Amino acid sequence: MPPEIQSYRFGNINIDGENYKKDVIIFPDRVRSDWWRERGHKLAPEDLREVFLNDADVLIVGQGAYSRMRVPEDTRERIEDEGFELHVMGTKDAVEMYNQRRDLERVVAALHLTC
């Protein structure tokens, strides 16, 4: 069963009963904690290498509580070229979408937890 997000608030997410205080990538079979991007608040294709190796159909990107993490057009294009259906939104909305879709499709969520 894919991981389930129990709660999210600025700087903290609870997944399957475990609290995380750093950005995470949720895969269909595991959680990668301490995810960090090479350019901080700008998502680059290299930040998603592990995601591209995963057999998933959907990538949900949580941009943070105030949507400060940007997803440039070249990154969006690479994600779509890799075959993912891409959704980019504030982390609160991303959490809701992930929980709604996690049992229906192979979903990965890359979530920025703070700003």
N, C-alpha and C positions, 0 to 999 in steps of 0.2 A: 504494500500500500504506500503511495507517495506521502512524503512528509506533509503534515498539516500545520498551518500557522494558527496558533491559539490567540495571539494578540500582538499588536504593534503600537508603539508610541515612539516619539522622537528619541532616537539613540538606543532603542531596545526592541527586540523581537523575540517572541517565544514560539519555538517550533518543536512540536512533539514533546512539550514539557521542559525543554531546555532553553535557557535565556542566552541570547547573543547580543553583544554590545558593539560589534563591528559589522560592517557590511557583509552580506552573505550572497551566495548563489545556491538556490535550491534546485537540485536535480530530482528526477523521478525516484531515485533510490538513495539519495544522501543529501547532506548539507555541507557546503564548503564555507567555513567561517573565515574571517580575516581577509575577505576579498578586497583588494585595493587596485585602483586604476593607475596606470603609469602617468597619466596627466591629471590626476585628481578629479576635478569636477567636469571632465570632458571624457566621455566614453570612447575608447578607440578599439578597433578590431582586435588588436593584440591582447586586450583585457578579457577577451571572450574565447581565447584559444581552447580552453577546456570545454566550453559550451559547444563549440563547433565540432568537437569529437564525440559529442553525445548524440544518441539516437532519439531526438525529440522533434516535435513538430511546431511548437509554439515557444516563443521567448517573450516574457513579460519583463520589462525594465521599469523598476521603481526609481524615479529621479530624486527622491528625498521628500521630506515633509513640505518643503517650499519649492520643489522641482528645480533645484539649482544645478543638478548634474545634467549636462547637455549631451545629446546624442546627435553628432554632426551627420550631415547627409551621406558622406562617404561610409560612415559606420553603419548607417541604416541600410545602404545599398549592399554592403558586404553581408550583413545578417540575412537579408532577403536572398542574396545570391547563394548563401549556404542552405537555403531551403526552409527557413523559419518564417512562420507567420509572426510578425512583430507588433507588440503593443507597448507604447511608451506613455507613462503617466506618473503622477505623484505616488509615493510609496503606499499611502493609505488605500488608494484605489487599486493599486497593483496587488496588494495583499488580498483584497476582496475578489478581484478577478482570478488570481491564482487559486484561491480556495474553491471558487465556483467551478473551475475547469480541471483541477488536478486529477479528479477521478474519471474524467471523460476523455482526456487526451494526454499525450506525453508532453508535459509542460516543464519548462525551466524558468525560474524567476531570478533575476539579478537585481538585488535590492540595496539601494543606498539608504542608510537608516537615519542620517541626520539631515542637514540642510538640503 
